[in-house]
Amino acid sequence: MKMLINVAETVVADALRGMAAAHPELNVDVENRVIARRDAPVAGKVALVSGGGSGHEPLHGGFVGPGMLAAACPGEVFTSPVPDQMVRAAAAVDSGAGVLFIVKNYTGDVLNFDMAAELAEDEGVQVAKVLVNDDVAVTDSLYTAGRRGTGATLFVEKIAGAAAEEGQPLERVEAIARQVNENARSFGVALSACSTPAKGAPTFDLPSGELELGIGIHGEPGRERRPMMTSGEIADFSVNAVLEDLNPSSPVLVLVNGMGATPLLELYGFNAEVQRVLGERGVPVARTLVGNYVTALDMAGASVTICQADEELLRLWDAPVSTAGLRWGM
């Protein structure tokens, strides 16, 4: 398997050095594995901190900046960051208004962020936590007790980040983040396996001509395997799986997300089918975002995230944002 790396052992550090060179508006601590806004802490504002295993870029480091995260903690590939990173990030960005940890529901992330919250509070930092668990495909997967955290993480970080940018208090920012998660559901499909730098080969066997419905962002098994389907058939299955669990009574935000190796030509075509299914189901769409945002290294495939949004959530979604991975209105 060909990869554009030096050696597997330095792939995360090399990426962080490259990110620092490309984004001088960020403070990238390569040694301690913390990416932060260079202007942090921002006086009077709640700071959002997230993180997780590397390999899902631009999640989370690509979402650090005005209107989203104050800091992110990248772990090794598909491996949780450690509590020391999270404590260091919280201390670096806390203005005294408190810190909100946004945690995807994977066992390592949950345990380490819980420990970090206790340690940060011992140092005088007020911490709240929100767990993202939006994946409807399966319950209790390889790395998870309960549902996995996937595409809704972007919605939580953007919308709660906008509330924090406005100077809303920690309790309100936390409540908005919870509201977004509770109103969002996701479903993903893999057309190929992903390959980690350490292994240098596919992490699971997905025969040619088959796809996995309900895949996780680390290559965890989904609901079932089937012979390859058309874009329209995949959209029917994915959107219906989400709507079986989410019965939106107001317009929705839609994320059509690539898993890393699917070109935009295919993603926009898939989005056309997603919009068709939503139209057939009578679900009005307020906003749509298409692209590679919550990825799984070089996996081919896509996920659909749908979030019911009231006027306040839509206003916060539309608010300006300026990060490496998401930018508008600035």
Salt bridges, closest charged atoms under 4 A:
ASP14 OD1 - ARG17 NH2 2.84
GLU25 OE2 - HIS23 ND1 3.01
ASP39 OD1 - ARG37 NE 2.92
GLU76 OE2 - ARG33 NH1 2.89
ASP109 OD2 - LYS104 NZ 3.84
ASP114 OD1 - LYS129 NZ 3.74
ASP135 OD2 - ARG148 NE 2.68
GLU157 OE2 - HIS60 ND1 2.80
GLU165 OE1 - ARG37 NH1 3.08
GLU165 OE2 - LYS45 NZ 3.32
GLU166 OE2 - ARG315 NH1 2.52
GLU174 OE2 - ARG178 NH2 2.84
GLU212 OE1 - ARG225 NE 2.53
GLU220 OE2 - HIS218 ND1 3.10
GLU224 OE1 - ARG226 NE 2.89
ASP236 OD1 - ARG276 NH2 3.31
ASP245 OD2 - ARG147 NH2 2.50
ASP245 OD1 - ARG185 NE 2.63
GLU273 OE1 - ARG276 NE 2.66
GLU280 OE2 - ARG276 NH1 3.21
GLU312 OE2 - ARG315 NH2 3.02
ASP318 OD2 - ARG287 NH2 2.61
